[in-house]
């Protein structure tokens, strides 16, 4: 798609679009320029999020909760699962 071509977007929220358009006008930007900026920011935010690595579970270390907690796992299982 080149510059100046028509773009049709379905299922856009009209109220959100009105607010978006108003803010673009306030910033003296065209809707296209504002939309490009918003899409770039959205993509950068999505791409910068890293998915958790399940291998990190293998790095978990045991925790000592002190004296009297030797059967903590069994006790919790009984409370949770009966």
Protein Blocks (a to p, Z undefined) as FASTA:
>chain_A
ZZhiacddehiafklmmmmmmmmmmnopafklmmmmmmmmmmmmmmmpccddfklmmmpc
cddebehilmmmmmmmmmmnZZ
